[in-house]
Amino acid sequence: MPHTPSTSSRPPSRSLLRDVGVADLDLDLDLAPDQDQDPAPGGKAEVLSLTPAPGGPPLHAGPVYALVRLRGRPVATVLTTVPDGADPAEALTTAFLAQYSEDSQRPPVEGPSSGEPPRTTVVVATRERAVQLRRALDSLLAQDHPDFRVVVVDNAPVTTATRELIDSRYADRVTYVQEPVPGLATAHNRGVAATDSPVVAFTDDDVVADPHWLSALTAPFAADPRTGCVTGLILPARLTTPAQVLLESHGGFAKGFEPRLYDPAAPPADEPLFPYTAGSFGSGANMAFRASALRAVGGFDPATGTGTPAKGGDDLYAFVRILTAGHRLRYTPGALVWHHHRETWQDLRNQAYGYGAGLTAYLTAVLCRHPALLPSLLAKLPRGLAHARAITAHREGPNGTGPGAPGAHGTQGHPWPRTLSRLERRGMLYGPLGYARARWGRR
């Protein structure tokens, strides 16, 4: 039987994990091309807008974590403390300018993609979460993409709440389909079967999509016929509970602001485990595929994903299969969604265990379904085990203790509790068994 995370381990004290405001700051700022110059003439920048993250609470004094845009383009995040009575926009702008001045960095530049975004279907798999789904659908229907449709896959429903929501509010704009077999991969495959568009995008029912999300996510398919998959940026919509702050401090879902191209014909030198470090490519809440490429590799493995004994790994499996089939994968930070992280300590424990299980479940799926990849995987196994130990290790906060800032995986942040590290590793041990149980159950 799989290990089930218990509720016995106590969460870190809320006093050590203060809630953090989340903001969206847009600046008009010309960064100096010379690295030795100040990032802005006179250190000034015009604030175009400052708002709370979509669906998040109003901004307040105290710690604030902000997305920084330059004339609409996401370029960085910044964390600062806004004093009582201070102007949050001024405090965040000052922190942003100081951050790049001190680090001698400049925000990466992502050039515009050429070509019209192709006709696209957005698939949203859901199960008994009509309130969250409504928020997500409102943001999806506000996209600036010129030609798209939305398909909601109701996965193994026990009530009619999702169907009633679609019929009453979105009947003419959203296609409803039902998939009785539980599992995220199975639901995604059902969504692929319901579309004839050349590109199919996927997101979750707990996100709010930026209005430019779908255009940015799908334009690379028009620019490069070898592109088989594109992933985008995922940021937290709110950081109001200890579990949410801890998850984001552990790395969250964000993959940074540097555009990246993953090409099997030219493996990245800085990723010796490529393509089996699938978690670095993106996440299932923000991904799109060339439909013909996805179908050619057999779609998602139905024995993986949330809702199955494997508990995850469906997106990772698809990323690896696209790359091993010779297609390119692009990460584009201009394609942004805001994710509403789960709120409770038990949610975080379940996620930690599920991440570990999904990691080894997807690797098991790759080997079971494509044994020709075994020599490649075995050659990289020693480094892979070392990498797995590193990403599941207990990590202290700055100076060895105490709270830090949400940030990149393993660099900054609150201490990652040993209980969660142990759960991740237990999940990794369980993953192959979970995949076998899921696959046997489908037979």
C-alpha positions as CSV (number, residue, x, y, z in Angstrom):
1,M,0.0,0.0,0.0
2,P,1.3,3.5,-0.7
3,H,2.4,5.7,2.1
4,T,-0.3,8.3,2.9
5,P,1.0,11.5,4.4
6,S,-0.3,11.9,7.9
7,T,-1.2,15.0,9.8
8,S,1.1,14.3,12.7
9,S,4.0,16.5,11.7
10,R,3.4,20.0,12.8
11,P,3.7,22.9,10.4
12,P,6.3,25.7,11.0
13,S,5.1,28.5,13.2
14,R,3.0,31.1,11.4
15,S,5.1,33.8,13.2
16,L,8.1,32.6,11.2
17,L,6.1,32.6,7.9
18,R,4.5,35.9,7.6
19,D,1.9,36.4,4.8
20,V,3.4,38.1,1.8
21,G,1.5,40.5,-0.5
22,V,1.7,39.7,-4.2
23,A,1.7,42.5,-6.7
24,D,1.9,43.1,-10.4
25,L,4.1,46.2,-11.2
26,D,4.5,47.6,-14.7
27,L,7.2,50.2,-15.4
28,D,8.2,52.4,-18.3
29,L,12.0,52.1,-18.1
30,D,14.8,52.0,-20.6
31,L,17.6,50.0,-19.2
32,A,21.1,51.3,-20.2
33,P,22.8,48.9,-22.6
34,D,26.2,49.5,-20.9
35,Q,26.6,47.2,-17.9
36,D,28.6,49.9,-16.1
37,Q,25.9,52.5,-16.4
38,D,23.0,53.0,-14.0
39,P,20.0,50.9,-15.0
40,A,17.9,54.0,-15.4
41,P,18.9,57.6,-16.1
42,G,18.8,59.3,-12.7
43,G,17.6,56.1,-11.1
44,K,14.0,56.9,-12.1
45,A,11.2,55.0,-13.7
46,E,7.6,55.8,-14.5
47,V,5.1,53.5,-12.8
48,L,2.5,52.5,-15.4
49,S,0.4,50.4,-13.0
50,L,0.5,48.5,-9.7
51,T,-2.2,46.1,-8.8
52,P,-2.6,43.0,-6.5
53,A,-2.1,39.7,-8.3
54,P,-5.4,38.5,-9.9
55,G,-7.6,37.0,-7.2
56,G,-5.2,38.0,-4.4
57,P,-5.9,40.3,-1.5
58,P,-5.2,44.1,-1.5
59,L,-1.6,45.2,-0.9
60,H,-0.6,46.2,2.6
61,A,2.4,47.3,4.5
62,G,5.0,44.5,5.2
63,P,6.6,42.0,2.8
64,V,5.5,42.3,-0.8
65,Y,6.5,40.0,-3.6
66,A,6.0,41.6,-7.0
67,L,6.2,40.7,-10.7
68,V,8.0,43.5,-12.5
69,R,7.1,44.2,-16.1
70,L,8.7,46.6,-18.5
71,R,5.9,48.0,-20.6
72,G,3.9,44.8,-20.1
73,R,6.7,42.3,-20.6
74,P,7.5,40.2,-17.5
75,V,11.2,40.6,-16.6
76,A,11.7,39.8,-12.9
77,T,10.4,39.4,-9.5
78,V,11.4,41.4,-6.5
79,L,10.7,41.1,-2.8
80,T,10.8,44.0,-0.4
81,T,9.2,45.3,2.8
82,V,6.9,48.2,2.4
83,P,7.0,50.4,5.6
84,D,3.8,51.7,7.1
85,G,2.5,54.7,5.3
86,A,5.0,54.3,2.3
87,D,4.0,54.2,-1.3
88,P,4.2,50.5,-2.4
89,A,4.9,51.4,-6.0
90,E,7.9,53.6,-5.0
91,A,9.2,51.0,-2.6
92,L,9.0,48.2,-5.2
93,T,10.5,50.2,-7.9
94,T,13.4,51.3,-5.7
95,A,14.0,47.6,-4.8
96,F,13.9,46.5,-8.4
97,L,16.5,49.2,-9.5
98,A,18.8,48.3,-6.6
99,Q,18.5,44.6,-7.3
100,Y,19.8,44.9,-10.8
101,S,22.3,47.6,-10.0
102,E,23.9,45.5,-7.3
103,D,23.9,42.3,-9.2
104,S,25.2,43.9,-12.4
105,Q,22.4,42.1,-14.2
106,R,19.9,43.2,-16.8
107,P,16.5,41.5,-17.3
108,P,16.7,39.1,-20.2
109,V,15.2,40.2,-23.5
110,E,12.7,37.9,-25.2
111,G,12.4,38.9,-28.8
112,P,8.9,38.9,-30.4
113,S,7.9,35.7,-32.2
114,S,7.2,36.0,-35.8
115,G,4.0,34.9,-37.4
116,E,0.3,34.8,-36.4
117,P,-0.4,32.6,-33.4
118,P,-2.0,29.4,-34.8
119,R,-5.5,28.3,-34.2
120,T,-5.6,26.7,-30.7
121,T,-7.7,24.8,-28.3
122,V,-7.3,25.4,-24.6
123,V,-8.0,22.3,-22.5
124,V,-8.9,22.6,-18.8
125,A,-9.4,19.4,-16.8
126,T,-11.4,19.8,-13.6
127,R,-13.1,17.9,-10.9
128,E,-15.7,19.3,-8.5
129,R,-14.1,22.8,-8.3
130,A,-16.7,25.0,-10.0
131,V,-15.7,28.2,-8.0
132,Q,-12.1,28.0,-9.1
133,L,-13.0,27.0,-12.6
134,R,-15.2,30.0,-13.1
135,R,-12.3,32.3,-12.2
136,A,-10.1,30.5,-14.6
137,L,-12.6,30.5,-17.5
138,D,-13.2,34.2,-17.1
139,S,-9.5,34.9,-17.6
140,L,-9.2,32.5,-20.6
141,L,-12.1,34.0,-22.4
142,A,-10.4,37.4,-22.1
143,Q,-7.4,36.3,-24.1
144,D,-6.1,38.5,-27.0
145,H,-5.3,35.4,-29.1
146,P,-7.1,35.8,-32.5
147,D,-8.5,32.3,-32.9
148,F,-9.1,29.9,-30.0
149,R,-11.7,27.8,-28.3
150,V,-11.9,26.4,-24.7
151,V,-12.7,22.8,-23.8
152,V,-13.5,21.8,-20.2
153,V,-13.0,18.2,-19.4
154,D,-15.1,17.1,-16.4
155,N,-13.1,14.3,-14.9
156,A,-15.0,11.5,-13.1
157,P,-17.6,13.9,-11.7
158,V,-19.8,13.0,-8.7
159,T,-22.1,16.1,-9.0
160,T,-23.4,18.1,-11.9
161,A,-21.9,21.4,-10.6
162,T,-19.4,21.7,-13.5
163,R,-21.9,21.0,-16.2
164,E,-24.4,23.4,-14.7
165,L,-21.7,26.2,-14.6
166,I,-20.9,25.7,-18.2
167,D,-24.5,25.5,-19.3
168,S,-25.6,28.6,-17.3
169,R,-22.7,30.9,-17.9
170,Y,-20.5,29.8,-20.8
171,A,-22.8,27.7,-23.0
172,D,-21.9,29.5,-26.2
173,R,-18.2,30.0,-25.5
174,V,-17.0,26.8,-23.8
175,T,-17.3,23.2,-24.9
176,Y,-18.1,20.7,-22.1
177,V,-17.0,17.1,-22.4
178,Q,-17.0,14.4,-19.7
179,E,-14.4,11.8,-19.0
180,P,-15.6,9.1,-16.6
181,V,-12.2,7.5,-16.0
182,P,-10.3,9.4,-13.2
183,G,-6.8,10.7,-13.9
184,L,-5.4,13.9,-15.2
185,A,-3.6,12.3,-18.2
186,T,-6.8,10.6,-19.2
187,A,-8.7,13.8,-19.0
188,H,-6.1,15.6,-21.1
189,N,-6.2,12.9,-23.7
190,R,-10.0,13.3,-23.9
191,G,-9.4,17.0,-24.5
192,V,-7.0,16.3,-27.3
193,A,-9.5,14.0,-28.9
194,A,-12.1,16.8,-28.8
195,T,-10.1,19.2,-30.9
196,D,-9.0,19.5,-34.5
197,S,-6.8,22.6,-34.0
198,P,-3.1,22.4,-34.9
199,V,-2.1,23.5,-31.3
200,V,-3.6,22.4,-28.0
201,A,-2.8,24.3,-24.8
202,F,-3.3,23.1,-21.2
203,T,-3.9,24.9,-18.0
204,D,-5.5,24.1,-14.6
205,D,-8.7,25.3,-13.0
206,D,-6.8,27.1,-10.2
207,V,-5.0,29.6,-12.4
208,V,-5.8,33.1,-13.7
209,A,-4.3,33.6,-17.1
210,D,-2.7,36.9,-18.2
211,P,-4.5,38.4,-21.2
212,H,-1.5,37.8,-23.4
213,W,-0.8,34.3,-22.1
214,L,-2.2,32.2,-25.0
215,S,-0.7,34.4,-27.8
216,A,2.7,34.3,-26.2
217,L,2.5,30.5,-25.5
218,T,1.5,29.6,-29.1
219,A,3.3,32.1,-31.3
220,P,6.6,30.0,-31.2
221,F,4.8,27.2,-33.1
222,A,4.3,29.5,-36.1
223,A,7.9,30.7,-35.9
224,D,9.6,27.3,-35.8
225,P,8.1,24.2,-37.4
226,R,10.4,22.0,-35.2
227,T,8.8,23.2,-32.0
228,G,6.7,20.5,-30.5
229,C,6.1,22.0,-27.0
230,V,6.1,25.4,-25.4
231,T,5.9,26.1,-21.7
232,G,5.5,29.4,-19.8
233,L,5.8,31.2,-16.5
234,I,3.8,30.4,-13.4
235,L,3.7,32.8,-10.5
236,P,1.8,32.7,-7.2
237,A,-1.5,34.6,-7.0
238,R,-1.3,34.8,-3.2
239,L,1.1,34.0,-0.4
240,T,-1.2,34.3,2.6
241,T,-0.6,31.0,4.5
242,P,2.5,29.3,5.7
243,A,2.0,26.4,3.2
244,Q,1.9,28.8,0.3
245,V,5.0,30.7,1.4
246,L,6.9,27.5,1.9
247,L,6.0,26.1,-1.5
248,E,7.1,29.3,-3.3
249,S,10.3,29.5,-1.2
250,H,11.0,25.9,-2.3
251,G,10.8,27.1,-5.9
252,G,7.1,27.0,-6.6
253,F,6.4,26.5,-10.3
254,A,8.4,29.4,-11.7
255,K,11.3,28.6,-14.1
256,G,12.7,32.1,-14.3
257,F,12.7,34.9,-16.9
258,E,15.3,33.7,-19.3
259,P,13.8,32.2,-22.5
260,R,15.2,28.8,-23.2
261,L,15.3,26.4,-26.2
262,Y,15.7,22.7,-25.5
263,D,16.8,20.9,-28.7
264,P,17.6,17.2,-28.7
265,A,20.0,17.9,-31.6
266,A,22.0,20.2,-29.4
267,P,21.6,19.1,-25.7
268,P,22.2,22.0,-23.2
269,A,25.7,21.8,-21.8
270,D,24.5,22.9,-18.3
271,E,22.0,20.0,-18.0
272,P,24.0,16.7,-18.1
273,L,20.8,14.7,-17.3
274,F,18.9,16.1,-20.3
275,P,16.2,15.2,-21.3
276,Y,15.4,13.4,-18.0
277,T,15.3,16.6,-15.9
278,A,11.9,17.2,-17.2
279,G,10.9,19.3,-14.2
280,S,13.1,22.1,-15.4
281,F,11.2,22.4,-18.6
282,G,7.9,23.7,-17.2
283,S,4.7,22.5,-15.6
284,G,1.4,21.1,-16.6
285,A,-0.5,24.3,-15.6
286,N,1.1,26.2,-18.5
287,M,2.0,24.1,-21.6
288,A,1.1,23.8,-25.2
289,F,1.8,21.1,-27.8
290,R,1.7,20.8,-31.6
291,A,-1.2,18.5,-31.7
292,S,0.3,16.3,-34.5
293,A,3.5,15.8,-32.4
294,L,1.6,15.0,-29.3
295,R,-0.6,12.4,-31.0
296,A,2.4,10.9,-32.7
297,V,4.0,10.1,-29.4
298,G,0.8,8.6,-28.1
299,G,-0.4,11.5,-26.0
300,F,-0.2,11.4,-22.2
301,D,0.4,8.1,-20.4
302,P,-3.0,7.4,-18.8
303,A,-1.3,5.6,-15.9
304,T,0.3,8.8,-14.7
305,G,-1.1,12.0,-13.3
306,T,-3.1,13.3,-10.4
307,G,-6.1,11.1,-9.7
308,T,-4.2,7.9,-10.4
309,P,-2.1,5.8,-8.0
310,A,1.0,7.3,-9.7
311,K,0.0,10.7,-8.3
312,G,1.7,12.8,-11.0
313,G,4.3,12.8,-13.7
314,D,1.9,13.1,-16.7
315,D,3.4,16.4,-17.9
316,L,7.0,15.3,-17.3
317,Y,6.3,12.2,-19.4
318,A,4.9,14.2,-22.3
319,F,7.9,16.6,-22.2
320,V,10.4,13.8,-22.4
321,R,8.5,12.0,-25.2
322,I,8.4,15.1,-27.3
323,L,12.1,15.7,-26.9
324,T,13.1,12.0,-27.5
325,A,11.0,12.1,-30.6
326,G,13.2,14.9,-32.0
327,H,11.0,17.9,-31.4
328,R,12.2,21.1,-29.7
329,L,10.7,22.5,-26.5
330,R,10.7,26.2,-25.7
331,Y,10.3,28.0,-22.4
332,T,8.8,31.5,-22.8
333,P,8.4,33.6,-19.7
334,G,6.1,36.0,-21.6
335,A,3.3,33.4,-21.3
336,L,2.2,34.0,-17.8
337,V,-0.4,32.4,-15.5
338,W,-1.0,33.2,-11.8
339,H,-1.5,30.1,-9.8
340,H,-3.5,29.8,-6.6
341,H,-1.4,27.5,-4.4
342,R,-3.1,25.1,-2.0
343,E,-3.5,26.7,1.4
344,T,-3.1,24.1,4.1
345,W,-0.1,22.3,5.7
346,Q,-1.7,18.9,4.7
347,D,-2.0,20.1,1.1
348,L,1.7,20.8,1.1
349,R,2.5,17.4,2.6
350,N,0.4,15.7,-0.1
351,Q,2.2,17.8,-2.8
352,A,5.6,16.9,-1.5
353,Y,4.8,13.2,-1.5
354,G,3.1,13.5,-4.9
355,Y,6.1,15.3,-6.5
356,G,8.4,12.5,-5.4
357,A,6.1,9.8,-6.6
358,G,5.4,11.6,-9.9
359,L,9.1,11.9,-10.7
360,T,9.9,8.2,-10.5
361,A,6.5,7.2,-11.9
362,Y,7.2,9.1,-15.1
363,L,10.6,7.6,-15.4
364,T,9.1,4.2,-15.0
365,A,6.5,5.0,-17.6
366,V,9.3,6.1,-20.1
367,L,11.1,2.8,-19.6
368,C,8.0,0.6,-19.7
369,R,6.6,2.1,-22.8
370,H,9.9,2.9,-24.6
371,P,12.6,0.4,-23.5
372,A,15.0,1.5,-26.2
373,L,15.6,4.6,-24.0
374,L,17.0,2.4,-21.2
375,P,20.7,2.6,-22.1
376,S,20.5,6.4,-22.2
377,L,18.8,6.5,-18.9
378,L,21.1,4.0,-17.2
379,A,24.2,6.0,-18.4
380,K,22.8,9.1,-16.5
381,L,21.5,7.2,-13.5
382,P,24.4,8.0,-11.0
383,R,24.1,11.7,-11.7
384,G,20.3,11.4,-11.6
385,L,20.4,9.9,-8.1
386,A,22.7,12.6,-6.9
387,H,20.4,15.2,-8.4
388,A,17.3,13.6,-6.7
389,R,19.1,13.7,-3.3
390,A,19.9,17.4,-3.8
391,I,16.5,18.5,-4.8
392,T,14.8,16.7,-1.9
393,A,17.4,17.8,0.7
394,H,16.5,19.8,3.9
395,R,17.5,23.4,3.3
396,E,18.1,26.1,5.8
397,G,17.0,29.7,5.4
398,P,19.5,32.5,5.0
399,N,22.4,32.3,7.6
400,G,21.2,28.8,8.5
401,T,17.9,29.7,10.1
402,G,14.9,31.9,10.0
403,P,12.7,33.3,7.2
404,G,13.9,34.4,3.8
405,A,12.3,35.3,0.5
406,P,10.4,33.3,-2.1
407,G,12.8,32.5,-4.8
408,A,14.5,29.9,-7.0
409,H,14.7,26.3,-5.9
410,G,17.4,25.8,-3.3
411,T,18.8,29.4,-3.3
412,Q,16.7,31.5,-1.0
413,G,13.8,30.9,1.2
414,H,12.4,29.6,4.4
415,P,13.9,26.4,5.7
416,W,12.4,23.4,3.9
417,P,11.3,21.1,6.7
418,R,12.9,17.7,7.0
419,T,9.5,16.1,7.2
420,L,8.7,17.3,3.7
421,S,12.1,16.2,2.4
422,R,11.4,12.7,3.8
423,L,8.0,12.7,2.2
424,E,9.5,13.5,-1.2
425,R,11.9,10.7,-0.9
426,R,9.2,8.2,0.2
427,G,7.2,9.3,-2.7
428,M,10.2,8.6,-5.0
429,L,10.4,5.1,-3.6
430,Y,6.7,4.6,-4.1
431,G,6.5,6.0,-7.6
432,P,7.3,2.9,-9.6
433,L,4.9,0.9,-7.6
434,G,2.2,3.5,-8.0
435,Y,2.7,3.5,-11.8
436,A,2.5,-0.3,-11.8
437,R,-0.7,-0.2,-9.8
438,A,-2.2,2.4,-12.1
439,R,-1.3,0.5,-15.2
440,W,-2.6,-2.8,-13.8
441,G,-5.9,-1.0,-12.8
442,R,-6.5,0.2,-16.3
443,R,-6.1,-3.3,-17.6
